């Protein structure tokens, strides 16, 4: 049935007030209908794919992008309707998912399509990452300008770096899919153990062997105090929280899967271009500043803890060290982000689900659950394999001079297992002590007030420089309660991830005041 798309404007205007998500559709399907209790031949049930197109089009246009892509997989008739009227459905669904993002939703030259909808997700993640990069602690102000690129800036440099970060998110997702396939596969062929393997396997699972041969210094599961323990501790299933442990995931199985993932990722990395790998490293330079080892400064600790679900035991490892190890590529958070994928960030940074309180702390709660479900030994194994992968990838991204120096150090007998992201320079993310002219910040105007977070904003002051002790020669003009500042479409995005429950002042004295350092 051929129908003019203009006839759907009144319907879309009404449907735009309702946002249909995957969770809402599932909740609707789980509610029993009153008609189910009665058998009536005069009113047969009508399935969704049998509805007329003029009814389905407004429904599909009210869905967010993720729900729309999932609907295409339900049946061929639904997929055919979406594909036929994609030029009408795609812009409406995109505007529902990313409201007020005018630059992101610029109509493509080739026309709206499913591919355009898919590409919007990494593009939005890149836009959020660059825009919210201004929330670094204030010592990262460079030459009087904040880091970060406003999401609605259309200058050539801003568009260029968004495209590079968009590609970085795509590369991260490709590495994530390798991990997802490995942990979902259950049909792996296993060799039947011979006599030698039976003997060696029995020795290696003994308490004495594990206590002597465990290579992880922080392991608390294979110490000498467990030599005379019960046999139930043999497979190291003890987790940080007894409720969350998974007895089916043995250490040997984790090591086997991680070795398989490492091999597949290295092969995938060799087929990628140098620019793709650089974009991936650039993304990590920004993700490093997303995580905070303290609680949100404007929320009391008790209120911050109350926001966590009741089924989560709050872990208390050394979060500052774990976060700083991201720069070296040997943090457990490196492994977790590659394992969880981009959906972790798109859920919390969503623009249409901020009414749900669970989305504000989605990344934090997911990390806490994953940490509680693992043993110390398993965490060290995951760190070991992700550090090997990050080392191989960053080694390829080094300049020829740095690569020669690395090979020379290894030839002298030094053991080098990590490479810092600071060894891979980026024009955008230079050290804050390096003076830069205002022309390097085309997305900001001199003396312009830039909104940061809450009621805080900062006025750009060209010419500001750093003294040797680490203080700005010019005071930062920190503004409060200025409602005339343009805040942009990402004002409600909960960008930062607070993993600790301590206050920022306990970790960095003075960071909660009005000085050069301010913790958000």
N, C-alpha and C positions, 0 to 999 in steps of 0.2 A: 504494500500500500504506500503510494507516494504522497507525502504530506509536506506542506510548506512549513519550514521551521519558524516563520514569523507567527504562525498561529499558536505557538506554545509560549509566547511571552507572558500572557496573563497567568498561565499555569505556573511558569517558573518563578514569577514574582511571589506567588503564594507559597510555593514549595521551598523557596530560599530561606524561609523562616525556620524550617525544620532541617536538621542535619542528621542523616541516617548513617550510622557507623556499623561496623561488623558486630560489635557487642550489642547494640540496640536491636539489630535484626535477629540475633540469636536469642535475646531476651523475649522478643515478640513471639518467636516460634516456640519458646518453652512454655508460654502461657496457654493453658487449655481454653479453647473456645466453648461458649455455651452451646453452640450448634453441634458440638461433638457428642453431647449427651442425648441428642434426639436424632432419629432416623427419619429423614424426610426426602421423598423422591422428587418433590417439586422444586427443591432448592439444593441441587447437587453442589458439591465443593468445586470451586474453580481454582485451579493451580495458577501459580504466578506466570508461568511461561505461556499460558493460554489467554492472558489478558490482551486487550487491544493495544496497539502500539502507542496511541495517543494517551493512554493511561500509564504505560511503562516509561515513556520518555521523561515526564516530570519526576517520577520516582527515582529513576537512575540519575537524573540531573541533581537531585538533592543528596546523593551519596558522596562521601569523601572518596578520594582517589583509591585508597587501599580497599575500601568496600567495593568500589566499582570494578577493580581488577579481580577481586575474588568472585564477584557475580559472573564474570565472563567464564569462569571455570565450572559453573553449576550445570549448564546444559547448552546444547548447540543453538537452540532457539533464542535464549537470552543473549548469548554471545553475538548472534546474528543481528539482533535489534540494536545492541550497543555499537556494533561495527557499522551498521547502516546509517545511524543517526549520530555518529561520533562527532561531527562538526557542530552539532547542537548540544550534545551531552558533555563533551570534553571541557569547553570553557566554563560551563555552569558548575561542573564538579570541581574544577580547579579553583574557581573563586570561592566555593564553599570550603575547600580545604585550606586555602591561603588567602583569607580576606584582607583587603586593603594593600596587598602586595602588587602594586601596579607595574613595577619594573619587571618582576618575575613573570607576570602573566601577560607580557607583551605578545600579541599574536605572532606565531611563527610565519615565515615567508612561504613555507611549504604547506601551510594549513594545519588545523588541529588533527591530532591522531593519537592513537594509544601510545605510541613511542614518545610523543611529546609529553603525555601525562606521566609516564614512567620517569622521564628525564627531569621532571619538576622536583622530584623528591630529593635527589642528591644536590640539585641546584639550590633548593631551599635550605638544606643543611649547610652548604657552603656560605650562603648569605647570612644565616644566623651565626655561624662560627666567626666570620670576619666582622660582622657588626658588633657582636658581644665581646670581641677581643679587647675592647676598651675597658672591660672590667678587671683587667690586671691590676695588681696593687700599684699605687701611684708612683713608686720609684721607676716604673717602666715608661713614664712619660719621656718622650724623646724630643729634644729641642723645643719644648713648649707645646707639643702636640701629642694627643693621645694616640695610642695604637688603635687599630680597628678601622673598618671601612663601612660607612653607613649603607644599609641595605638598599636604599633608594638612590644612591649616588650612581649617575650614569656616565661618569667620565671614563675615558679609555682605560686608564690604569686600573680603576675599580672593576670594570668588566673583565679585564684580563686576569686579575687575581681570583675573581670568583670562578672563572672557567677552570683555572688550575686547581682550585680547591674542590670544585665539583668533580673533576677527574680523580682527585685524591680519594674522595668518598667512594667513587666507583671501584677503584683499586682495592680499597679496604673491604668492600663487600665481596669482591671476587676471592680474596683470601679467606673471608669468613665462610663462604659457601663450601670451600674445601673442608673446613673443620666440621660444618654442619653435616655434610655427606658422610664423613668418617664416623661421627658419633651416632648417626641414624642407621647405618648399615649394620645388619645383624646376621648376614649370610656369609661372613668371611670364612674361608676355608681354613681349618686348623689341622695341623699335622698331628697324627697320633704319636704320642711320646714313645720313644724306644726305651730300652733298658738303661742306657746312659742318661737320658733325659729324666727318667724317673728317679734315678739316684741323685743326680745333681739338683733336680727340683726339690727333693726332700731335704737336701742339705741347705739350700738357699732359703727355704721357708722356716728353718729352725730358728729358735730365739738367739742362740749363740752366734750364728752367722749374721743375723740381722743387727745384733748389737755391735759386732766388730766391724762389719763391712759397710754400714750405712755412711754415705759420703756427705750427708747434709748436717752441718754443724748445729742447726737449730731444731733438728728433729727430736721430738719428745716421745716418740713411740717405740724406738728400738734401742733404748738405753739399757745399761746393765741391770737396772732395777726390774726390767721386764724379762730377764733371762729365765727366771723360775716362775713366770706367770703362767696363766692358763693358755691352752691351745687356741682359745678364741681370739687372741690378739695376734695370731700369726700373720694374717693378711693385712694388718694395719688399717682397720676400718674405723678406728676411733677418730671422730671428728671434733671440731671445736665445740659443738653443741650436740648433745646426744640425740635430740629430737630430729635433727635434720640429716643425719648420716644415711648414706646409701650403701647397704651391705653388698649390693650386687656389683659395685664398681671396684674391682680389685686393683691394687697398685700395678700389677703386671699388665693388666688390660689397659690401664691408663697409659702406661709407657709404650705399649704396642701401638695404640691409636695415635699418640703424639708423634712417634717415630714415622708412622705412615703419613700423618699430616705434614710433617716437616719435609719429607721427601717430595710430596705432591706440590707443596708451596714453592720449594726451590725449583722444581721443574717448571712451574707456572711463571715464576719470576724470570727465568732465563728467556722466556718467550716474550717478555714485555720490554718496552722501550725504556731508555734512560729517563725520559721526561715523565713517564708514568710513575716510575719509582721515586723521582724527585717530588712529584706532587703528593705521593703518599707520605714522604718524610715531612714535607711542609705541613701537612694536616696534623701530624703528631706534634709539631712545634706549637700548634694552637691548642690541641686537646690537652697538652700539659697544664695549661692555665685554667682548664675547666674545673678541675678537682680542687677541693679545699679540705685540709685536715682538721677543720674546726666546724662548729655549728654556725648557722646564719646569725650575723651580729645583731640584727634587729628583732630576733626571736629568742626569748628565754630558753634555757636548756631544757626545762621541763616541758615547755610547749613544743619544742623541737622534737623531743622524744615521743610526745603524745601523738605526733603525726605519723609515727611508724606503726605498721600493723602489729596486732597483738601476737602474731605467730612468729615474729622476728626477734631473735636474741641479738642484741646490739654488740657486735664484736669490737674489741679494743686493741688491735695490733698497733704497730708504729706507723700510723698513716703518713706522717711527714716523710719518712724514709721511702715508703712504698710509692708515694706520689713523685718524689724527686727521682726515683729510679726509672721513671718513664723516659726521661731524657737519655738514659743509657741503654734503653731497650731491654732491660732485664727485670722489669717490674711485673708482678702478677697482674696488674691492671693492663699491661700490654697484651698478655695472653687473654684476659677476660674480654676485652673489647674486640679482639679478633675472633673470639669464640661466639660472642653474643651478636655481633654484627651491627649494622646501621639502624635497625629497627629500635634498638635501645634508645638512641638519641631522637629519632623521629617521633617516638611516643611522648617523651617528656617535652620536647620542643614544639609540640603540635600547637597550632593556633586555634583549633576548634574544640579542643577537649580540656581547656583550662578550668571549666566548671567542675571537673572531676578532681577531687583532692588527691587521689592516688597518682595522678600524672605529675604533680609537682615534685615528688620525691621518688619517681619511678626508677631512675638510674641508681640512686642510693640504696633503695630497698632491694633491688635486684642484686647489687653487689654484696650487700649484707647476707642475703640468702645464699648466694653462691659461696661466700667465704665460710659460712657456718656449716655448709654441707661437705666441706673438704677437710681432709686431714692435713697436718703440717707436711707430711711426706708428699702427698699429692700436689700440694701447692708448689713445693720445691721442684718436683718433676715438671710441672707446667711452666715454671719460670725457666728451667733449664732449656727446654726445647724452644720456647719463644725467643730466648736470648740468642740461641744459635741461628734462628731464622732472621732476627733483626740484625745480627752481626753480618750475615752474608748479604743482606739487602743493602745495608748502609755502606758496606765495603765497596760495593759496586757504584754507589753514589759519590764516593770520594773523588776529589780532583786527582790528577795524575801525580802531582807533587806529594799530596798527603798519602796517596796509595803507596808511593815509593818509600816514604818514611815508615809507613806501617810494615811493609815487607822487610825493611831493614831492621826494625825493632824485633820482629819475629825471628829473623835470621840470627840475631844476637842471643837468642834463647829466651826472650821474654814471652810470657804467656798473656796474650791479650784476648779477652773474651767479649768485650763490649766496645761500642763506638758511640760517642755522644753525638746528639743531633747538632751540637754547636760546631762540630767538625764539618758540617755540611751547610755552608752559608746560604742565606736567603736575603735578597735585596729588601724585601718588605720588613722582615723581622731582624733588624740589626740591633746591636747592643745599645742600650739607652745612653751610654756615655759617648757614643759616636755622634758628633754634631751633624745635623742635616738641614739643608735649606728649606724654606716653606714650600718651594716648588715640588718637594718630594711628598707633600701631603695635599694633593689636588682635591681630595674629597672633603677637606676642612678649609674654612676661611679664617684668616687671622682675626683674633679678638672675638671669634664666634663662641658662644656658649653651647657646649655639648652635653646632652643629658646622659647620665650614667645609670643610676638606679634609684628607685624610690623618689625622694625629693632632692637628690644630690645631682649637681651638674658642675662642669668644669669649663672655665673660659680658656681658650687657646691663647697662649702668650708666646709669640715667636721670639727667639733669642735666648730662651731659658737654657741654662747649661748646668752641669753637675760639678760640684766641688769634690775634692779628693776624699773626704770622709763619707761621701755618699748623700749629700744634701743638695737640693736645688738652690742656685744662687738667687733666684726670684721665687717669691712665694706663689703657690698655686692659688688661683682665685676660685675657691670652692663656694659654690652658690647653693642656697637652700630655699626650697619653696617657690621657685620661679616657674609659673605656669605658662609663660609665653614661649618656652623652648619647645621646638618640634621634637617629639619623642619617637615618631616612626611607627610602623605597624608591628614591631616586635616588642612592644612595651610590656606585654604580659608573659613573655616567654621565660620560664624558669631555667636559665642557662647554667648557672653554677651548681656543682654537686658537692654537698657537704657530707663528708664521710665520718668525721669525728664529732664528739659531743662536748669537747672543751671549747672555751671561748677563745676568740682570736687573740685577745690580750695576753693570755697565758703563753701562747706560742711566740708572738711577736709583740713585745711591749710597745704601746703607743699606737698600735694599728687600729684601735677603735676610736681614736680622737679625730681632731680636725687637722692633723699634721700632714706631712707629705705621704704618709702611708694610711690607707683607709681600707678596712676589710668590709666587703659587701656580703 
